[in-house]
Amino acid sequence: MIRIAKKTDPKKLAELKKKINDESYINLAINRIAQTLTKEIIHMKEE
C-alpha cells in the first residue's frame, strides 16, 4: 500500500520552527519523553 503525505500546513510549520529554538520548550519536551519512557519501563518490569 502506498501512502501519500498530506500537504504541510505553513502555519503549524512556523510554530514548530519557533518552538525548536525555545530552550524551555525543548527541555519540557525532553522531560515529558523521559517520564513516559520511565513509566513504560517500570510497567514492563512489573509484568
N, C-alpha and C positions, 0 to 999 in steps of 0.2 A: 504494500500500500504506500502511495506517495502522499506526503503531507505538504501542503503549500503554506508557507509562512504568511501570517497576517501582516498587513501594512503597519508600519511603525507610526505611532502617534507622536508627532513632533513635540506636543505639549508635555507628555509624560517623559519623553526622552530628555527634554530640557530640565525637568525636575530631577531626574536621576543624575544628570551631569552635575547639578548643583550639590546634591546630597553626597556624591562621591568625594567632593572636595571639602566637605564639612567633617572635621575630625570627630566632633562629638557624635554625629550620626553614625559614622563608621564604628566608633567604639561601642555604641549602643547595639548596633547590628551584630558585631562580633560577640558581645556578651550574650545576646539572645541565642545565637547559634551555639555557643559553648554550653549554655544552660540546657538547651534542647538535647544536645548530644549527650550531656551528662545524665539527664533523666532517662534517656533511651538506653544508655549503657547500664545504668543501675537496674532498670526494669528487665533487661535481658538477663542479668546475673541472678535476679530473683526467680526466674522461671525454672 
